[in-house]
Amino acid sequence: MLTQSIYQRFMEMLTPFFGIFTSFILFYYRKDFNRSNLYLALFFLCSNLIVLVYFGLHFSKSPFWEGVFFVNFMPLSFVIGPLLFYYVKYAVAENKNITPKDYLHLFPAVVVILYSLPYTTLPFSKKVEIAHHIQAVTQDYDFSISFFSLKKMLFIRPLHLFIYCVLSWGYFKQTTKKRLASVGVLPTHHSMIQKWIYSLIGLQSFIASYCLLDSYADFILNDYQGIINQKNYFRFLGVAFSLQNVILFLFPKILFDTISYPDASLARNRATQLKKGNAVEINQNITTLLDKYMVACPFILPGFNLSKMALDLQVSERILSNYFNTELKISFSEWKNNQRIDYACKLIEEGKATKLTVEGISQNVGFSSRSKFIDAFKERKGVVPSTYIKQFS
C-alpha cells in the first residue's frame, strides 16, 4: 500500500516536470523560426509551474512546501491568460509586434503582486505557520491579505482566465476573417493552426470553467465540499494540464516548426500573381532568391526544412513546394538530401574530411543519423561513403 502511494506521488510529481521539459523544447526551437514560440513556451512553463504548486500544496504533506507555494505563486495564474493571447496574436496577426498597449494585459498580474506583498514579505516561518494552518487544518480560505480576502482572489482567478480564452478565440476568428477579406486566401496550414489553437483555448476554457464552478460552490454557496472533494479536484486539474502537454505532441509542426500566418502583404502579392497566372515569373523570382540563399549553405543546419526555408525566403510553403515539384521536378526532401550529399562529397574531395568519421561527416552536413546519411549517399552516388572516401585518400 505504501509502495503504491509512493508510486502515485512520483507520477503526480512527474507530470509538471514533463510539462516544464516541454516548454524548454519550445524555447530551444524558437531561435530557428519566429517569436511566437517564446509566448507558447512561457505559457506552458507557467501552466506547469501551477501544477507543481498544486502538488506542493496538496500532495507533498510538507509544511515547508506549503509555505513556499501558498500565495507566492498566485501572480502566475494571472499571467497564463495574457500569454495565451500573446501567442494567438503573434501567430496569426498581420502586425506581429507586441505594442506598448499589449503590456496592459499584464496589469492584473502586477495588481496581484502588490496584493500579495503583505504575505510575501513575512518571515518564512510565519508563512509556513499561516499556510499550514489553512491548508492542513481549517481549509478556510477567508484569509484577508490586503485589498480583500484570498477567497475572492481564488474566485477571480479562473474568471480572469476564462475571459482571456474568449478574447483569444474572438481575436483568432476576427483576424482570420480580415485576412480572408484582404488577401483572398488563407495559408495552406490554416486548418492545422485552427485545430491547434481551438484545442488550446478549449482545454483552458474547460479548466477555467471547472475551477469557476468549484469556487462558486465552495466560496459563494459555502458548500466546502465543492463539486468534488479537494484531493480529487487538484488531481483533476493536474490531469487537464497534462493533457495539454500531450496534445502539443500531436501537432509536431507546432512543436518544432512554429507554424504561423506569413506576412499578409507577401501573401497578398503571391495571391495576385497566382490569379494572373504568372507561374513562370514566380518560379524565376524563386530561382533568383535561391541562388543568393544557397551561398550560406543553410541546408547543412539540422533543423532545416521546408517551413524554415519558406520563412527565410518569405515565400509560402505551398508555392515553394510547387516550385520544387514543377520547376525542379523533384521533391523538397530529395533536393535537400542531394544538396547535403553534394556538400559532403565536396568536403571529401577537397581533403577537409580526412580527420572525420562517416558519422562526423553526416553530422557536419545536417543528417540526423549515420544510417540516413549512408542510405542517401548510396542512392545519390551509387557507393557507400567509406568507399567514396577511399577513392580520394
N, C-alpha and C positions, 0 to 999 in steps of 0.2 A: 504493500500500500504506500509506504514511504517512497519506494523507488518510483512508483507511478506518479506520485505527487512531484518529485524532483524532475522527472522527465517532462511533465506537463509545464512546470515552471520554466524549464530550459527552452521548450518550444515556444512558449509565450514571449520569452525574452529574445529569442532568435528573430522573431517577426520584425520588430523595429530595426534591428541591426541589418537585416536583409534589405529593408527599405532604404536605410542610410547608405548602404553599399550601392544600391541602385542610383541614388542621387549623385554619387561620385562618378558612376559610369556616364551619367548625363553631363557632368562637369567636364569630364575627360574629352568627350566627343564634341563639346561645344566649340572648342577652339578651331576646328576644321570647317565649321559651317556657319551658322549665324547665332545671334544672341538670344533667340527665343529659348534655346536650351538652358540658358542661365536662369531664367524665371521658372522654367519647368523643374530644374534641379533644385532650386531654392524651395519651390512648392513641395516637392517630395521630401526634402530634408526636414522642413518644418512639420509636415504631416507625420512623419515617422518619429520625430522627437516628441510629438504629442503622445504617440503610442507608448514611447518609452516613459513618459510622465505617468501615464495610466498604470503602467507596470510598477513603477516605483512607489506610487501612492497606494495601490490597492492589492498588489500581489507580493511585494517584497517582504512585508511584515517587519520592516526595519524602520524605527523612529528616525534614524539618520536620513534615509532616502525620503521619508515623508517630509522632513524639514527641508531637504534640497528641492523637491519638486512642488511642494504646496505653494500656490500663488506665484512663485518666482517665474514660472514659465507661462503664466497667463497671457502676456503680450503676444506670444507666438500664435495663439488661437485667433488673434485679430490681424494677423499677417497673411494667413492662408488664403483668405478670400481675395485681397488685393493682388497676391502673387498669381492666383488663378486668372484674374482679369488681365494682368500684365502679359501673361503667356498667350492668352487668346488674342489680345490686341497685337502683340508683336508677331504672331504667326500669320494673321490674316489682314491686318490693316494696310492701307496704301502708304500712309506715313508711319514708318516703323520706328520713329524716335519717341522716346518717353519724354513728354513735355513737363515743365515745372508744375503745371496743373495736375498732372497724374500723381504727383507725390502727396497730394491732399488725401489720397486713398489711405495713406499710412497714418493719418491724423488720429483715428480711433486707437491704433496701437500705441501711439505716443500718450494719449489720454490714459490708457490702461497702465502704462509705465508710471505715470505720475500718481495715478490712483493707488498703485501697489507700493509706493515709496514708504509709507508708514510701516508696512510689514517687512519689505526687503531691507530696510536699514536697521532692523532689530538685530541684536546679537544672535548668533546662530543657535545657541542653547535655548533662547526664548522662542525662536522659530520652531524648533523641534517640539517644544512643550505645547505650543498652540496647535501645530499641525497634527501631532499625535492625539491630542485631546479631541479634535474634531473628527479626524479620520477613523480612529480606532475605538473611541469611547462614545461620543454623543451622536455622531453623524448629523449634527445640526450646523448647517452652513449659513445660518442667520448671524454672520460674524461681520460687524461693521469695521471696515478698514479705514476708509476716508469719506468719499462722497456719499456712498451708500453701501448696503451690505453685499457680501460675497454672493449671497443667494441671488440677488438681482443681476449681478455680473454673470453668473453662470447661466441665467436665462437669456441675457442679451447676446452672449457668445454665439450660440447656434443661429440665432436670428440674424446676426451680422453675416455669418457665412452663407445663409440661405439667400439673403439679399444679393450677395455677390455672385451666387450661382445664377440667379435670374438675370442680373446685369451682364454677366459674361455670355449667357445664352442669347440675350437680346442683341448684344454687340455683334456676335457672330452672324446672326440672321440678317441684321441690318447691313453689315459690311458686305456680305455675300450678295445681297440684293443690289446694292450700289455698284458693286464690281460687275455684275452681270449686265446692269443697265449701261455702264460707261464703256466696258470693254467688249461686251457681246458674247464672251465665252468665259467659262470657269476653268481653272487649272485642271490638268488631267488627273491629279491626285486629290481633287476636291472631295470626292466620296470618302476616301480614306481619312482625310483630315476631319471631315464632318463626323464620321463614326467615332474617331478617337476623342474629339472634343466633347461630343454628346455623352460618351461613356464616362469621361472625367467629370463633367458637370452633373450628370445624372447620379453618379455614385456619391459625390459630395452633397448633392441636394437630399439624397436619401439619409446620409449621416446627419445632416443638419436638421432634417425633419424629425428624425428619431430622437435626437437629443432635445429638440424643442418640445416634443410631446412629453418626454420623460420629465423635463424640467417643469413643464406646466403642471403635470400630475403631482410632482414632488413639492414644488415651491408655491404654486398658486392654490391647488386643491388641498395642500397639506397631507397628501397621501404619500408618506415617506417610503412606501414600498416601491413607488414608481410603477412603470409598466412591467418591468422585470426586476428581480432582485439585483442589488447593486453589483455583485460579483459577475453575474452573467451579463449585466448591462455593459460593463467595461470590456469583457471578453468579446462581446458582440461588436463593439466599436473597433477593437483590435483586429478582428477578422475582416471588417469592412475596409479598414485602411490597408490590410494585407492584400485584399482582393484588388485594390487599386494598383499595387506593385505588380501583381500577376498580370493584370490587363495590359500594363505597359509592354510586357514581353510578347504580347500578342500582336503588337504593332512595331516590328523591328525597324521599319523605316523611320518611325518617330524616335525610337531609342537611339539609333545610330546615325541617321541622316539629317534629323531635324527638318523635316519637310515643312515648308511654309509657302504661302502665296508669293509668287515672284512680283517684282516691281510692276505696278499697274500700267505705267507708261510704256514699258517694254512689251507687256502682254498686248496692249492696245495696238502698238505698231506691228507686232507679229500677226495679230488677228487681221489687220487691214491688208497686210501683204498676202496672207493666205487667201483672203476673199478676192484679191485681184489676180490670183493665180501666179504670183511671182516666185514659184518654187525654185527656178533656176537662179534667180537673183539671191534668194535666201541662202541656197547652198554655196554660192560664190562668196557671200559675206562670211559664212561659217568657215569656209576654207581659208580665207584671209585671217580670220580670228585665230584659227587653229595653228597656222604657221607661226604666228607670234607666241602663242600659248605654249607650243611644244619646245620652245628654246630652253625653258626651265626644267624640262623632263618631269612634269607633275605626276606622270603615270607610275613613277617608282615609289610614291608615297603609299604606305599600307592602307590608308583609308580612302584611296582614290576610287571613285565610282561615277556613274552617270549623273547622279544628283550633284556631286561636288563639281564636276566639270560644267554642268549646266549653270550652276550658281556662279562659277568663276567667269564664264563667258557671257553671262546674262542672257541666256537663251533657254526657252522652256525645254523640259526633258523630252516632251513629245516631238518637238521639231528636231532636237539633236538626235534622238533615236531614229527618226525618219531619215535624217542626213546619212547616218551610217548604213542604214538598210537600202536606201535608194541610190545615193551618190557613190558610196564606197563599196556597196554590195557585200557588206559584212556586218555582223552584229557588234555592238559596242564591246561586249565581253571578249570576243575573238580579237578585235582591234587592240584592246588593252593588253591582252596576253602577247600578241605579236610585237607590240612596242617594247614590252618588258624583255622578251626573248632577244630581240634585236639589240637592245641595250646591253644585255648580258654577254652576247656574242662580241660586241664592241669592246667590253671590258677584257674579255679573254684574249681577243686578237691583239689588243694593244699592250698586253702583258700586265694589266692592272689587277688581275685576279689570281696571280701566282701564289700569294700567301693566303688565299681564301679557300675554304672547303666549298663543296657544292651547296651545302646548307647556307654558308655565309654569302655566297653569290645570290642565292634565291632571296635572302632577306634584303640584300642591297638593291635588288630590282623590284621589290614590293610584293613578292609572293608570301602568302601566309604560312605555307608549309613546304618542306623539301619535296614531298611526293607530288604536289600540284605543279611545282616548278619542273620536275623531271618529265612528267606527263606532257606538259605544254611544250617543253623544249623538244622532246622527241617528235611530237606532232608537227612542229614547225620546221625542224632541221633534219629529221629522219634518224638521228642518233641521240643517245643519252648525253648529258653534259660532260660526264667524265671522259667519254670518247672524244668529244669535241675539244676538250682541254688538252688531251694528249697530242692532238694534231698541231697544236701551237706551243708545245712545251719546248 
